[in-house]
Amino acid sequence: MFVDEATIYVRAGNGGDGLVHFRREKHVPRGGPSGGDGGKGGDVVLAADLGLRTLLDFRYRRHFVAPNGQPGGPKNQAGRNGDDLVVPVPQGTVVYDAGSGRLIGDLTTAHQREVVARGGRGGRGNARFASSTERAPRYAEKGEPGEELTVRLELKLIADAGLVGLPNAGKSTFLSRVSAARPKIASYPFTTLVPNLGVVAVPGRPGEDFVLADIPGLIRGAHSGAGLGDRFLRHVERTRVIVHLVDVSPLGEDPVQAYEEVRKEMELYDPGLVGRPEIVVATKVDMAGHEERASLLERHVKAGDPTRVVLRASPLTGEGVTKVILAIAGALAANPPVERAAASPADVPEGDARGSRDFIVEIDSGVYVVRGPGVERLVLMTDLENEEALRHLDHVLRRRGVFRRLKSAGARHGSPVRIGSYEFEFVD
């Protein structure tokens, strides 16, 4: 079964807690702090796998949780890091944050990896807080929670050329004629319900093989989802050459209308598609009465662009198929693969901003709310039940200018303040 969309839940591992511990060796009186740091939580990583062709596996498993980091040990021993959880996906998978729609990554190359959820940082042990003024700290950091989110996966097939046309134009028959692919073929529309790929050998040109995609037939309204057309058109996006098949047999629709209908749907879906190199193929020329309709199509296409290639072929008998293969190979040679452009700033995945010291102060129903990944991470990793840890948190917040910013925002002695889940009264 071909599945090209899936939604999964991913959660990275939590960081391990730091340890509060003091040296207890013989002949070492008043041994200093020796609590080790916790290990980092494992990341959730998506990896492009050439052996996969569909997102079917995600129908049966939808939750992916990476291991947690281990807590720190005595004698300054660091906890073990959690192993990364590597999830294989087909090459061509596009990854989005299901909540915001933000693009996370586009896995277009073999073995490419994308971190979709970062593991939490391990908490620091009490040995890390020792100083000239605090010789025996009795607190340590908690491990940071790992990131979690719901991810939407979309598969866009990676092919050199794509076959498009109305239903029953002969696309599947053509693919089966020129490659070892065996899509379902029948004499009724919508026989092909999923895209198919085939590798085509170019006669007399060893080493110029190319991948050809058979895109299910498009109908009016395809760009907006009619007949699942938007999902089918997605697979044309990565092709370098479009091979447009038009049925010119007496049993088919008006060839000019059929040609323009498909072109319009592609343009409405993505205006860039109609600007791609296009080879128009008048199909089913083995049937009597095709000549006039084929000539009509040729005149129409050439009137719009005299340089456009229009060929005639019969996928059923093989007539003219070799010419089409050579034309595709020539078009591909003239339009080599282009390095994928960098994502626009709006699409660049957010990095690990949890350590950023930027923050803002807002007022929500009389409560002064401090928002910022850095200060919220600081609170998350503080043991709020430990008085020494709370004093340390107060010191760090003052040093980072949080209290100064609160005062500028209008906070007074006793005003309620919230940072993450931590609420306290402002003390001037």
C-alpha positions as CSV (number, residue, x, y, z in Angstrom):
1,M,0.0,0.0,0.0
2,F,1.3,3.4,-1.0
3,V,1.0,6.0,1.8
4,D,2.4,9.5,1.3
5,E,1.1,11.3,4.5
6,A,1.5,10.5,8.2
7,T,1.3,12.3,11.5
8,I,3.5,11.1,14.4
9,Y,4.3,12.1,18.0
10,V,7.9,12.5,18.9
11,R,9.5,13.1,22.3
12,A,13.2,13.5,23.0
13,G,14.7,12.1,26.2
14,N,14.9,14.1,29.4
15,G,18.3,15.0,30.8
16,G,19.5,13.2,33.8
17,D,19.4,14.9,37.2
18,G,22.6,16.2,38.7
19,L,23.6,14.6,42.0
20,V,24.2,16.2,45.4
21,H,27.1,14.3,47.0
22,F,30.1,14.9,49.1
23,R,33.4,13.1,49.3
24,R,33.5,10.5,52.1
25,E,37.0,8.9,51.7
26,K,39.0,7.9,54.7
27,H,41.5,10.4,55.9
28,V,39.8,13.2,53.9
29,P,37.9,15.3,56.6
30,R,35.2,17.7,55.4
31,G,35.4,16.4,51.8
32,G,34.1,18.8,49.2
33,P,31.1,18.3,46.8
34,S,31.5,15.5,44.3
35,G,28.1,15.1,42.7
36,G,28.3,14.5,39.0
37,D,26.3,15.9,36.1
38,G,23.4,14.1,34.6
39,G,23.6,12.8,31.0
40,K,21.9,14.4,28.0
41,G,18.6,13.0,26.8
42,G,18.6,11.3,23.4
43,D,17.4,13.2,20.3
44,V,14.7,12.0,17.9
45,V,16.3,11.9,14.4
46,L,14.6,11.3,11.0
47,A,16.9,9.6,8.5
48,A,16.4,9.2,4.7
49,D,16.4,5.5,3.9
50,L,16.8,4.4,0.3
51,G,15.1,1.1,1.1
52,L,11.8,2.8,1.9
53,R,9.2,3.9,-0.7
54,T,6.2,4.8,1.4
55,L,5.1,6.1,4.8
56,L,3.1,2.9,5.5
57,D,5.0,2.0,8.6
58,F,3.7,5.0,10.4
59,R,0.1,3.7,10.1
60,Y,1.1,1.1,12.7
61,R,3.5,3.0,14.9
62,R,2.9,6.7,15.7
63,H,4.7,7.4,18.9
64,F,8.5,7.7,19.1
65,V,10.2,8.4,22.4
66,A,14.0,8.6,22.8
67,P,15.8,7.3,26.0
68,N,16.4,9.6,29.0
69,G,19.9,10.6,30.2
70,Q,21.1,8.9,33.3
71,P,21.5,10.8,36.6
72,G,25.0,11.9,37.7
73,G,27.0,9.7,40.1
74,P,29.3,10.2,43.0
75,K,33.0,11.1,42.6
76,N,32.0,13.6,39.8
77,Q,30.9,10.8,37.6
78,A,28.7,12.0,34.7
79,G,25.5,10.1,33.9
80,R,25.3,8.3,30.6
81,N,23.8,10.1,27.7
82,G,20.6,8.7,26.2
83,D,21.0,7.1,22.8
84,D,19.5,9.0,19.9
85,L,16.3,7.4,18.4
86,V,16.8,7.2,14.6
87,V,13.6,6.9,12.7
88,P,14.0,5.8,9.0
89,V,11.8,7.6,6.4
90,P,11.7,7.5,2.6
91,Q,14.0,9.9,0.7
92,G,11.8,12.8,-0.4
93,T,10.0,13.2,3.0
94,V,9.1,16.7,4.0
95,V,8.7,17.3,7.8
96,Y,6.4,19.9,9.3
97,D,5.4,20.9,12.8
98,A,1.8,19.8,12.8
99,G,0.8,22.5,15.2
100,S,2.3,25.6,13.6
101,G,2.9,24.3,10.1
102,R,6.5,25.3,10.4
103,L,8.9,23.5,8.0
104,I,11.4,21.5,10.0
105,G,13.3,19.7,7.2
106,D,13.2,18.3,3.7
107,L,15.1,15.0,3.4
108,T,16.0,15.0,-0.3
109,T,19.4,13.3,-0.3
110,A,20.4,9.7,0.6
111,H,21.2,9.2,4.3
112,Q,20.3,12.8,5.2
113,R,19.4,13.3,8.8
114,E,17.1,15.8,10.5
115,V,16.8,16.3,14.3
116,V,13.1,16.9,15.0
117,A,13.2,16.8,18.8
118,R,16.3,17.6,20.9
119,G,17.1,15.8,24.1
120,G,17.2,17.8,27.4
121,R,20.5,18.9,28.9
122,G,21.7,17.0,31.9
123,G,21.5,18.8,35.2
124,R,24.7,19.9,36.8
125,G,25.8,18.2,40.0
126,N,26.6,20.1,43.2
127,A,30.4,20.0,42.4
128,R,29.7,22.5,39.6
129,F,28.3,25.1,42.0
130,A,31.2,25.1,44.4
131,S,32.9,28.5,44.7
132,S,35.1,30.5,47.0
133,T,32.0,31.8,48.8
134,E,30.0,28.6,48.6
135,R,32.2,25.7,49.6
136,A,29.5,23.1,50.1
137,P,26.5,23.6,47.9
138,R,23.7,21.2,48.9
139,Y,21.7,21.5,45.6
140,A,22.0,20.3,42.0
141,E,20.1,20.9,38.8
142,K,17.3,18.8,37.6
143,G,17.5,17.4,34.1
144,E,15.9,19.4,31.4
145,P,12.8,17.9,29.8
146,G,13.3,16.8,26.2
147,E,11.4,18.5,23.4
148,E,8.1,17.0,22.3
149,L,5.8,17.8,19.4
150,T,3.5,16.3,16.8
151,V,5.1,16.0,13.3
152,R,3.4,15.9,9.9
153,L,5.2,13.9,7.2
154,E,4.6,14.4,3.5
155,L,6.3,12.2,0.9
156,K,7.2,13.8,-2.4
157,L,8.6,11.3,-4.8
158,I,12.0,12.1,-6.3
159,A,11.9,11.4,-10.0
160,D,13.7,12.9,-13.0
161,A,10.6,13.1,-15.1
162,G,6.9,12.8,-14.5
163,L,4.0,11.6,-16.6
164,V,0.9,13.7,-16.3
165,G,-2.5,13.8,-18.1
166,L,-6.2,13.1,-17.7
167,P,-7.3,9.7,-16.4
168,N,-7.0,6.9,-19.0
169,A,-4.4,8.8,-21.2
170,G,-2.1,5.8,-21.2
171,K,0.4,6.9,-18.5
172,S,0.6,3.5,-16.8
173,T,0.8,1.6,-20.1
174,F,3.7,3.9,-21.1
175,L,5.5,3.3,-17.8
176,S,5.1,-0.5,-18.1
177,R,6.4,-0.3,-21.7
178,V,9.6,1.6,-21.0
179,S,10.5,0.2,-17.6
180,A,10.2,-2.9,-15.3
181,A,7.4,-1.2,-13.3
182,R,4.1,-3.0,-13.4
183,P,1.3,-0.6,-12.4
184,K,-2.3,-1.7,-12.6
185,I,-3.6,-1.2,-16.2
186,A,-7.3,-1.3,-17.3
187,S,-9.6,0.4,-19.8
188,Y,-11.4,2.6,-17.3
189,P,-10.5,5.9,-15.7
190,F,-8.7,6.1,-12.3
191,T,-7.1,2.7,-12.6
192,T,-4.0,4.2,-11.1
193,L,-4.7,5.5,-7.6
194,V,-1.1,5.8,-6.4
195,P,2.1,7.1,-8.0
196,N,4.5,4.6,-9.5
197,L,8.2,4.8,-10.3
198,G,10.2,3.1,-13.0
199,V,13.8,3.2,-14.1
200,V,14.1,3.8,-17.9
201,A,17.2,2.7,-19.9
202,V,18.0,5.1,-22.8
203,P,18.7,3.1,-26.0
204,G,22.3,3.6,-27.1
205,R,23.2,5.8,-24.2
206,P,24.5,3.7,-21.3
207,G,24.7,5.5,-18.0
208,E,21.9,7.9,-18.9
209,D,19.1,6.0,-17.2
210,F,16.5,8.1,-15.5
211,V,13.6,7.7,-13.1
212,L,10.1,8.2,-14.5
213,A,7.0,8.8,-12.3
214,D,3.5,7.8,-13.3
215,I,1.2,10.4,-11.6
216,P,-2.4,9.3,-11.3
217,G,-4.8,11.1,-13.6
218,L,-5.8,14.7,-12.9
219,I,-9.3,16.1,-13.2
220,R,-10.8,19.5,-13.0
221,G,-10.3,20.9,-9.5
222,A,-7.3,18.7,-8.8
223,H,-5.3,21.7,-7.4
224,S,-7.8,22.1,-4.6
225,G,-8.1,18.4,-3.8
226,A,-10.7,17.0,-6.3
227,G,-9.9,13.4,-6.9
228,L,-7.0,13.6,-4.5
229,G,-5.4,15.8,-7.2
230,D,-3.4,18.0,-4.7
231,R,-1.8,14.9,-3.3
232,F,-0.9,13.6,-6.8
233,L,0.5,17.0,-7.9
234,R,2.8,17.0,-4.9
235,H,4.8,14.3,-6.6
236,V,5.4,16.4,-9.7
237,E,7.1,19.2,-7.8
238,R,10.6,17.6,-7.8
239,T,10.6,16.4,-11.4
240,R,12.9,18.3,-13.9
241,V,10.9,17.4,-17.0
242,I,7.1,17.0,-17.4
243,V,5.9,14.4,-20.0
244,H,2.3,15.4,-20.8
245,L,0.3,12.5,-22.4
246,V,-2.9,13.4,-24.3
247,D,-5.3,10.8,-25.7
248,V,-6.0,11.6,-29.4
249,S,-8.1,8.5,-30.1
250,P,-11.7,9.1,-31.3
251,L,-12.9,7.8,-28.0
252,G,-11.0,10.4,-26.0
253,E,-12.0,13.9,-25.0
254,D,-11.2,16.9,-27.1
255,P,-7.3,16.8,-27.1
256,V,-6.9,20.6,-26.9
257,Q,-9.3,20.9,-24.0
258,A,-7.7,17.9,-22.3
259,Y,-4.3,19.5,-22.6
260,E,-5.3,22.9,-21.3
261,E,-7.3,21.4,-18.4
262,V,-4.2,19.6,-17.0
263,R,-2.0,22.7,-17.6
264,K,-4.5,24.9,-15.8
265,E,-4.6,22.5,-12.8
266,M,-0.8,22.4,-12.6
267,E,-0.6,26.2,-12.8
268,L,-3.2,26.7,-10.0
269,Y,-1.3,24.3,-7.8
270,D,2.1,25.7,-8.4
271,P,2.7,28.4,-11.2
272,G,6.3,27.2,-11.5
273,L,5.2,23.8,-12.9
274,V,4.0,25.2,-16.2
275,G,7.4,26.8,-16.7
276,R,9.2,23.5,-16.6
277,P,10.5,21.7,-19.8
278,E,7.5,19.9,-21.2
279,I,7.3,17.1,-23.8
280,V,3.8,16.6,-25.2
281,V,2.9,13.1,-26.3
282,A,-0.2,12.4,-28.4
283,T,-1.1,8.8,-27.3
284,K,-3.1,5.9,-28.7
285,V,-2.1,6.7,-32.3
286,D,-2.6,3.0,-33.0
287,M,-6.3,3.6,-33.2
288,A,-8.0,4.6,-36.5
289,G,-9.2,8.2,-36.7
290,H,-6.4,9.7,-34.6
291,E,-4.7,11.7,-37.3
292,E,-6.9,14.8,-37.4
293,R,-7.1,15.0,-33.5
294,A,-3.3,14.6,-33.2
295,S,-2.7,17.4,-35.8
296,L,-5.1,19.7,-34.0
297,L,-3.2,19.2,-30.7
298,E,0.2,19.8,-32.5
299,R,-1.0,23.1,-34.0
300,H,-2.4,24.3,-30.7
301,V,0.8,23.5,-28.7
302,K,3.1,25.0,-31.4
303,A,1.0,28.1,-31.6
304,G,1.7,28.8,-27.9
305,D,5.4,27.9,-28.2
306,P,7.0,26.9,-31.6
307,T,9.9,25.3,-29.7
308,R,7.8,22.9,-27.7
309,V,8.3,19.2,-28.5
310,V,5.2,17.3,-29.6
311,L,5.5,13.6,-30.4
312,R,3.2,10.8,-31.3
313,A,3.3,7.4,-29.6
314,S,1.3,4.2,-28.8
315,P,2.2,2.9,-25.4
316,L,0.2,-0.3,-26.3
317,T,2.1,-1.2,-29.5
318,G,5.4,0.6,-28.8
319,E,5.2,2.8,-31.8
320,G,7.1,6.1,-31.3
321,V,8.0,5.2,-27.7
322,T,11.8,5.2,-28.3
323,K,11.5,8.7,-29.7
324,V,9.8,9.8,-26.5
325,I,12.5,8.2,-24.3
326,L,15.3,10.0,-26.3
327,A,13.4,13.3,-26.1
328,I,13.1,12.9,-22.3
329,A,16.8,12.0,-22.0
330,G,17.7,15.1,-24.1
331,A,15.6,17.4,-22.0
332,L,17.1,16.0,-18.8
333,A,20.6,16.5,-20.2
334,A,19.7,20.1,-21.0
335,N,18.3,20.6,-17.5
336,P,20.7,19.0,-15.0
337,P,19.8,18.8,-11.4
338,V,20.1,22.1,-9.5
339,E,21.3,22.3,-6.0
340,R,18.3,22.8,-3.7
341,A,17.9,26.4,-2.8
342,A,18.2,27.3,0.9
343,A,14.9,27.7,2.7
344,S,13.6,31.2,3.1
345,P,14.0,32.7,6.5
346,A,10.4,32.1,7.3
347,D,10.9,28.4,6.6
348,V,14.3,27.9,8.4
349,P,13.8,25.4,11.3
350,E,14.2,27.0,14.7
351,G,17.5,26.0,16.3
352,D,18.0,25.0,19.9
353,A,17.1,28.4,21.4
354,R,16.5,27.1,24.9
355,G,19.8,28.6,26.1
356,S,19.0,32.1,24.8
357,R,19.1,34.8,27.5
358,D,16.5,37.0,25.7
359,F,13.3,37.4,27.5
360,I,10.2,39.7,27.6
361,V,7.9,40.8,30.5
362,E,4.1,40.8,29.9
363,I,1.2,41.5,32.2
364,D,-1.6,38.9,32.2
365,S,-4.5,39.6,34.6
366,G,-2.3,41.5,37.0
367,V,0.4,38.9,37.0
368,Y,3.9,39.8,35.6
369,V,4.8,37.0,33.3
370,V,8.4,36.5,32.2
371,R,8.8,34.7,28.9
372,G,12.0,33.5,27.3
373,P,13.6,30.1,26.6
374,G,16.6,30.7,28.7
375,V,14.8,31.8,31.9
376,E,12.1,29.2,31.5
377,R,14.8,26.5,31.1
378,L,16.5,27.8,34.3
379,V,13.3,27.4,36.3
380,L,12.6,24.0,34.8
381,M,16.0,22.7,36.0
382,T,15.8,24.2,39.4
383,D,14.8,22.0,42.4
384,L,12.0,24.4,43.7
385,E,11.7,22.4,46.9
386,N,15.3,23.1,47.9
387,E,15.9,26.5,49.7
388,E,19.6,26.7,48.6
389,A,18.5,26.1,45.0
390,L,15.9,28.8,45.2
391,R,18.5,31.3,46.5
392,H,20.8,30.4,43.6
393,L,17.9,30.9,41.2
394,D,17.1,34.3,42.7
395,H,20.8,35.3,42.3
396,V,21.0,34.2,38.7
397,L,17.7,36.0,37.8
398,R,19.0,39.2,39.3
399,R,22.3,38.9,37.5
400,R,20.5,38.4,34.2
401,G,18.5,41.6,34.8
402,V,15.1,39.9,35.2
403,F,14.2,41.8,38.4
404,R,15.4,45.1,36.9
405,R,13.2,44.5,33.8
406,L,10.2,43.6,36.1
407,K,10.6,46.9,38.0
408,S,10.7,48.8,34.7
409,A,7.5,47.1,33.7
410,G,5.8,48.4,36.9
411,A,6.3,45.5,39.4
412,R,6.3,46.6,43.0
413,H,7.1,44.8,46.3
414,G,4.6,42.0,46.6
415,S,3.6,41.9,42.9
416,P,2.9,38.4,41.6
417,V,5.4,37.1,39.1
418,R,5.3,33.9,37.0
419,I,8.1,32.2,35.1
420,G,7.0,29.0,33.5
421,S,5.3,27.1,36.3
422,Y,7.1,29.0,39.1
423,E,5.2,31.8,40.8
424,F,6.6,34.1,43.4
425,E,6.2,37.6,44.8
426,F,8.4,40.4,43.6
427,V,10.9,41.6,46.2
428,D,12.5,45.0,45.5
